[in-house]
Amino acid sequence: MVKRISEISFLSVLIGLFLGWYFVFQVNMLDFWWRMFMTTLIFSVISIFLGGKRNIKPNKYEAPLAIYSAVAAYLLFVVGYLISLLIPPFHRDVVSVYGLAEGQNALKVIILLVFIAFFEEIIWRGFVTEFLLQRMDVVPSILISSLLYSVVHVFTGNMALIVGAFVLGIILSLLYVITGKVSTPAFAHALWSLLIFVVLPLKGGF
């Protein structure tokens, strides 16, 4: 039986996430990747403690869905990248995202990308989306959770990242609704992150 997430728990975590994302993108302490890792780790643990789902063990039927979804999301971002070529300010935002990987140890970034993807899915799908699904229909739940996932990225000042977070949020929330498990969007998120940052970066990369 799924534990019902309380309103006060949801609001507390949501406020914390805005503060956390501010810390990640605006506070010059430690390395960006370690800030993101620690922030998502802390809030994933809090989310689980407050009733969020943590079922991240996949079954054999999830693998194809996660792979196809990650590839589809990547291709969608390729289209977005091509469109950005027609809009110089947006294109500069896309390129600047890859600056986060410049000068970094590739293995460190790869490992942290995977962990961050799982932690984010526990937070945003297993807790935020789950809270909304407990109170409203699927479509508004997906849209609102994706919008929240997008809005916390406002601290980046990067419109491409804000829009990208919304699009990715919709895909991952839909996966969560379809399977009812955190593992599917988590593996899809991790694979997408590796594709777009390491394997086939749209610009720059390692």
C-alpha distance (Angstrom), angle and dihedral (degrees) to the residues before:
residue distance angle dihedral
M1 . . .
V2 3.81 . .
K3 3.79 114.0 .
R4 3.79 111.7 -123.8
I5 3.80 111.5 -119.2
S6 3.80 113.0 -133.5
E7 3.80 124.3 -128.3
I8 3.79 92.7 -120.5
S9 3.81 90.6 52.1
F10 3.79 90.9 50.0
L11 3.80 94.6 48.3
S12 3.80 92.1 45.1
V13 3.79 92.5 52.3
L14 3.80 92.5 43.4
I15 3.80 92.5 53.0
G16 3.79 88.9 45.5
L17 3.80 90.9 51.9
F18 3.80 92.2 54.5
L19 3.80 89.4 50.3
G20 3.80 90.3 44.7
W21 3.78 94.4 51.3
Y22 3.82 89.1 47.1
F23 3.80 87.9 54.9
V24 3.80 92.2 48.2
F25 3.80 96.8 49.6
Q26 3.79 104.2 27.0
V27 3.80 108.3 32.4
N28 3.78 115.5 80.4
M29 3.79 97.9 -145.7
L30 3.79 124.2 128.1
D31 3.79 118.4 -27.6
F32 3.84 122.2 -37.1
W33 3.79 93.0 -120.9
W34 3.79 93.1 50.8
R35 3.82 90.9 46.8
M36 3.79 89.8 52.8
F37 3.79 92.6 44.8
M38 3.79 94.4 50.5
T39 3.81 94.4 43.4
T40 3.80 94.7 50.2
L41 3.81 91.7 42.8
I42 3.81 92.2 53.4
F43 3.79 94.7 46.8
S44 3.80 93.8 44.1
V45 3.81 89.2 56.1
I46 3.81 90.8 46.9
S47 3.82 90.5 47.9
I48 3.80 91.8 53.0
F49 3.80 91.7 46.5
L50 3.82 90.5 52.1
G51 3.80 94.5 51.4
G52 3.78 106.3 -81.7
K53 3.79 121.1 143.8
R54 3.79 119.4 -99.0
N55 3.81 101.6 177.0
I56 3.80 96.6 137.8
K57 3.81 97.8 148.7
P58 3.82 105.9 107.9
N59 3.77 129.2 -147.3
K60 3.80 125.7 -141.9
Y61 3.80 92.8 -98.2
E62 3.79 93.6 59.8
A63 3.80 97.7 59.4
P64 3.83 97.3 74.6
L65 3.81 91.5 44.8
A66 3.80 92.1 49.9
I67 3.81 92.5 46.9
Y68 3.81 95.2 46.7
S69 3.79 91.3 46.2
A70 3.80 93.0 49.6
V71 3.80 92.0 49.4
A72 3.81 91.8 45.7
A73 3.81 90.4 50.0
Y74 3.80 90.5 48.9
L75 3.82 91.9 50.7
L76 3.79 89.9 48.5
F77 3.80 88.7 54.3
V78 3.81 89.7 49.0
V79 3.80 87.7 57.8
G80 3.79 89.1 48.4
Y81 3.79 90.0 50.6
L82 3.81 91.6 51.9
I83 3.80 90.1 50.0
S84 3.81 89.5 49.4
L85 3.80 89.0 61.2
L86 3.81 86.4 71.1
I87 3.81 92.2 51.5
P88 3.83 109.5 54.7
P89 3.85 97.8 -166.1
F90 3.81 91.1 50.2
H91 3.80 91.0 45.5
R92 3.80 90.9 52.6
D93 3.80 88.5 53.5
V94 3.81 90.5 52.4
V95 3.79 92.3 50.2
S96 3.81 92.8 45.6
V97 3.82 91.1 59.9
Y98 3.79 88.7 67.5
G99 3.78 88.9 56.8
L100 3.80 85.8 79.3
A101 3.80 88.9 70.4
E102 3.79 98.1 44.2
G103 3.78 114.3 115.5
Q104 3.80 91.7 4.8
N105 3.77 127.8 128.8
A106 3.80 104.2 -101.1
L107 3.81 95.4 -143.9
K108 3.80 91.7 50.9
V109 3.79 92.3 51.3
I110 3.81 92.8 46.2
I111 3.81 92.9 51.8
L112 3.80 94.0 44.3
L113 3.82 91.9 46.1
V114 3.80 90.0 59.0
F115 3.80 94.7 46.4
I116 3.81 92.5 45.2
A117 3.81 90.8 50.7
F118 3.81 91.4 54.6
F119 3.79 93.6 44.5
E120 3.81 91.4 49.0
E121 3.78 92.3 51.4
I122 3.80 92.1 51.2
I123 3.81 87.1 53.0
W124 3.79 104.2 38.2
R125 3.79 102.0 31.4
G126 3.80 104.3 21.2
F127 3.80 93.5 44.9
V128 3.82 114.4 14.4
T129 3.81 98.3 36.5
E130 3.81 91.3 38.2
F131 3.82 90.8 53.7
L132 3.80 90.6 52.3
L133 3.81 93.4 45.3
Q134 3.80 89.0 54.8
R135 3.80 88.9 60.1
M136 3.80 109.8 29.4
D137 3.79 145.7 22.0
V138 3.78 123.9 -70.0
V139 3.82 99.8 -103.8
P140 3.82 97.8 52.7
S141 3.81 89.5 41.8
I142 3.80 91.5 55.5
L143 3.80 93.7 43.9
I144 3.80 95.9 46.4
S145 3.81 95.2 45.0
S146 3.81 90.3 47.8
L147 3.79 91.0 47.8
L148 3.81 90.9 51.4
Y149 3.81 90.5 47.7
S150 3.79 87.7 52.0
V151 3.80 97.5 44.7
V152 3.82 95.3 54.2
H153 3.80 86.1 62.4
V154 3.81 89.7 64.3
F155 3.81 86.8 96.5
T156 3.80 88.2 69.3
G157 3.79 90.7 64.6
N158 3.79 84.5 -143.7
M159 3.80 114.5 127.2
A160 3.80 93.3 -167.7
L161 3.79 90.4 56.0
I162 3.80 92.1 46.8
V163 3.81 93.0 50.7
G164 3.80 91.9 41.5
A165 3.80 91.4 52.7
F166 3.81 90.2 53.9
V167 3.81 93.2 50.6
L168 3.79 93.5 45.2
G169 3.80 90.0 45.1
I170 3.80 91.3 57.7
I171 3.81 92.5 50.6
L172 3.80 94.4 47.1
S173 3.80 94.0 43.1
L174 3.80 89.4 51.4
L175 3.80 89.6 52.4
Y176 3.79 89.7 50.9
V177 3.80 91.5 50.9
I178 3.81 92.3 48.2
T179 3.81 96.5 49.3
G180 3.81 102.5 23.2
K181 3.81 87.5 -139.1
V182 3.78 133.2 109.1
S183 3.80 91.2 -145.6
T184 3.82 95.8 72.5
P185 3.81 98.0 55.2
A186 3.81 89.4 36.9
F187 3.80 93.7 58.0
A188 3.81 91.2 40.6
H189 3.81 90.3 50.4
A190 3.80 92.4 48.4
L191 3.81 93.1 48.2
W192 3.81 92.1 46.0
S193 3.81 90.2 50.3
L194 3.79 91.5 52.3
L195 3.80 92.0 46.7
I196 3.78 96.2 49.7
F197 3.80 98.1 37.8
V198 3.80 105.4 31.7
V199 3.80 117.1 9.2
L200 3.81 103.0 38.3
P201 3.82 107.8 4.3
L202 3.79 113.6 -173.7
K203 3.78 91.2 -139.2
G204 3.77 132.0 2.1
G205 3.78 113.2 -21.9
F206 3.80 120.8 151.1
